[in-house]
């Protein structure tokens, strides 16, 4: 086990080279650190080459006791990738994690609740009554982009001023999460909020002497607005609006569900959200599926029984 840390660093360097977010790489490192500490605490301490399926099953059982299925699946996924790396390095002769079956996950069970239209209006009204003019315009623009384009929190945080094209009304979104950069079209209402915010941003930075800041959204000190600050501020707006259990990611899910309910086709919603596979987008169909409701209206029963409408309404009495 002496080479564990060196091998872990090498594996994570290769893992990060895929262009994944630092948070994702950090989560993998923490999971591998847990596995390494657990193995090192065994007595007698096993050599890395001697780690077998029995030890790995014991660790998985210990690590995932009373945990959600998603946690179990995520743990096994990290360990499976680590096992493949050790296999390529010739340290393991086979990867026993390849034949271990993880729990079956139901993608529909983890779709957060939508934000109702009335709640969205309440959030916008609450933001518009803020004490500071700069904050009023900034939070209106932030929430407009979260809902209007389905941005993830990290994508919003990393936006730069140069990513916004006022002529084309688009935002360039980095590929830190998906490995692919995309361009998001911004709805008219969100464009108006963003364009109203930008002059206030410039005035704010000039007053602080920080006009060289590249971030699209900046905090009161003139630095990049961090994800944690975005979450705290939106949660505060939600509390003052009487909305409970609101998360930033609900804006993204609400965007997807509302687009589908409005009749936007599935591949278009996939492109807007930046999903790598359409399977990820399909899980929203159980929430909003206008095509399914339109399809059943074509059912022959409508014509068969429609001709007997009088009979139906009269309950069969003549």
N, C-alpha and C positions, 0 to 999 in steps of 0.2 A: 504493500500500500504506500510505499515511499514515493512512488511516481504519480500518485493520484493528482496532486495539485498541478503538476506540470502538464499532465495529460488533459486535465480539465481546462486549463488555460488554452491549450492548443485546440481543443474541440470548440470552445466558445469563440475563439478567433475565427475559425472556419464558419461557425454558425452565424456570427455577426456579419460576415462577408456577404451573406445573402441579402443584406440591406434591410434587415428587420429592425424594429424599434428598440431603443435601449431598454425600455421597460420589459420587453419580451425576453431579451437576452439576460436581463437581471433576474427575471423569474426562473429561467432555466438554470442559471448559476446557483440560485438559492436552493433549487430542488436537488441539484447534484451535490451541493454542500451537505444537505441533510443526509443523502445517501452515503456520502463519504464518511461523515461523522458516525453514522449508525454502524457501518462496516468496521470502522476503526475501534469501535467500542466492544466488538465481539471478542469473546475469549474462548479459545485461542484466536488471535487476530488472523483472519484469512489473508492469503496473498491474492492480489487482484486476479491472477490467472486461475485461482481456485474458487472464485465466486461462481456458484452454480444456481440452478433453478430453485432449489430448496431455500437458499439464503434470500434470493430475490423475492420469493413468495412471502417469506417471513417479513421482509421489509415492507412490501406492499400492504400486507395485513396490518402491520404496526402503524404505517404512515396514514392509511386511509380509514382507520376505524372511526365510525360515527361521522364520516365525511360524506358529502354529496357525491352523486355519481359523476358529475363533471370534474370534481377534484380527483377522483380515482382515475378517470380517463386521462386527464391531463398529466398526472404523475406517471402513468404507464407510457404515455407518448414520449415524455422526456427521457425516461429510462430506455425506451426502445431505440431512440436516436443515439443515445450514449452507447448502447450495446452494439449498434451498427458501426460506430466509430472504432470501438475496441476490436471489432471483428476485422475492420480494414487495416488496423495497425498490427494484426497478427497476435494480439494479446489473448483474445478469446477464439476458440475454434468454431464456436457457433453462438448464436444469439438466442437464448431460451425465451426471451421476451417476444419473439416473433410468433410463437404458437400460443402465448397467453392471451386469452380473450378478455377484453375490458368490458365494462357494463354498457348495455345498449342505451343510448341517449335519445330522448324524444326532443327534437329541435323545437317543437311547438310549445313545450312546457317552460321554456326559458325566454319567451318573448315578453318583454316588459309591457306594462299597460300603456295604452295611448293616453295622450293628454287631450282632454275634451276641448272643443272650440271655445266654450265659455271660460275654461281655465286659461287657455292661451290669451284670450282677450283680457282677463284679469291680470295676467303677468305683464302684458304690454302697458296696461293702464297704470299698474304699480310702478313700472320702470319710468314712465313718463312723468311721474310726480316726484321724482328724486330731487334732493336738495341742490345738488351741484349740476350745472348745465352740462358739463363734459360727461359726467356719469350717465345722465339721462340719455344722451345721444349714443354713447358707447354701448350701454346695455340693450337699447332698442336694436342697434345694429347687430350685436352679438346674438341675441335670441332670434332675430330675423334670419341670420345665416344658419343657425343651428336647425331651425325648423324648415327654412326654405330650401336648403341644399342637403340636409341630412349629414352635415359634417360631424366627424368624431371630435371629441374634446382635444385630443392631441393635434389633430389636423388644424383645428381652429387656432390653437396656441402657436403653432409654427408658421402661420401665415405671415408673409411679409407684404409691405406696401406694394412692392413690384409684382406681386402675384395677382393683383387686381387690375383688370382691364376695363376701364370705364367705357371705352368705345365699343368693345364686344360684349360687355356685361358678363364677364366670366371671371372665375377664380382658378388659378393653377394650384392644384392640391398635390403635395409631395407624396411619394410612395413609401414612406417609412413603415406603414402598417402592412400594405399589400405587396410592396416591391414594384409597383407600377404607378407612375405619375398619371394624373388625369386632369382634365379641365372641366369644371363644373359651371353650368349656366345658372345665373342668379335670377330669380323671379323679380318682376318689376318693383313690387313693394319692398323687397329686401334691398334692391338697388337704391331706392330712394332713401332708405334708412342709412345705408352705408355712405352714400354721397353726402348726406346731411352731417354724418359723423366726421368725415375727413377734414373739413375746415377747422372743426373744434380740436381735432387731433393735432393739426399743425400749430394752432394757437397755444395749445397746452405744452407742446414740446418747445416752442419758442420761449415761453415764459420760464421754462426750466433750463434752457440752454442745452437742450438735448436733441437738436434738429437732425442729427445724424442717425438717430434710432431707425432701424429698418423694419421693426415689427409693425404689423398692421394695427394691432390692438395693444395699447400701452397703459400701464398702471399710473397711479397718481404721482409716482416718483420718476416717470419717464422711461421706465424699463419695459421689457416684454411682459405682457399680461400672462401669468402662469395658469396652468390648468386648475390647480387647487383654488386659486383666487376666483376663477370663473365659476367653479362649483359652489363655493361658499356664497358668492353674491347671488347667484340664481336661486339657491336654496333659501336665502334670506328674503328674496322677492316672493318666493312661493309661500313662505310662512306668513308674510304680511298680507298675502292675497287669500289666505285661508286654504291653501292647497297642501295636502299631506302626501308624503312618500313620493316626491318628485325627484327624478334623477336626470342628469344631462342627457344620458343615452336615450331617454324617452322621447326627446325631440327627434332623434334619428328614426326611431320606430314609428313615431306619429307621422313623420314625413312620408315614409314608405307606405304605411297603411292608408293614409289619406290620398296619396297619388293613385294607388290601386283602386280605391273606392271611387275615385273620380274618373276611372276608365283608362288610365295610363297603362300601356302594355307592360308585361313583366320584364322583357329585355331592356326596355327604356328605364324602368325603375332600377334594374341591376346596374346600368351604366351610371345613373345619377348617384347611387350610393357607393359605387366603386367596388362592388362584390366581385371576387375573382370567378366564382361559379354561380350559376343561376339557382343552384340548390339552396344557397343561403337566402336568396330572395324569395323562394317559393314558400318559406315558412310563414310569410305574412298573409298568404292567401286564405288561411283559416280565419283571419280577422276581417279581411276585406276582399271580397271576390265578386265584383259586379258582373263578370262574365258568366259565372255560374248561375246567378239569379236571372240574367238575361236568357241563358240557355234554356232554363226550365219553362220560360214563357213560350217557347216553341214546341212544347210537349203536345202531342195530339189530343191529350185529354181536354185541352182548352177548347178545341173545335168540337169534340164529341159531346162534352157536357155543356158547352156554350150554346149548342143548338137546343138544349133542353133546359135553358135557363129558367123558364117559367116553372117547369116541373121541380127544379131544385129549390127555388125560393118558396114554392107553395108547399113543400114537404111531401109531394106525391099526391096531394088532394086535388080533386077536379071539381 
